[in-house]
Amino acid sequence: MKRVVFLAGVGAGYLLGTPSGRRQLAKFKVWAGDVWQDPRVQEYVQEYEGKATDFAKQQGAALWEKAVDTATGAKAGSTTKYGTPEESGPLMDADDANPGQR
């Protein structure tokens, strides 16, 4: 793991810190722009963008229903399940959650 981080740092230092590295980075930017503008790539982008939109709409509806159900349940049973804060006792603080650490 340390070796990968070191090599990534060396690569970034080369690309950003040397004139030849900056030229290589500029070439890569041009190549990446050309690939992105390729009609075949844009077909895939549009296809998956549509799929992602449909998925988000489906999940959004499901999440909305769960949120409404949870809120309704919490509203209806808030005093019967846990009682008032005075009845249930104090909340746990950080010292209670991590005993022995200060």
Beta strands, then each sheet from edge to edge (+ up, - down):
end
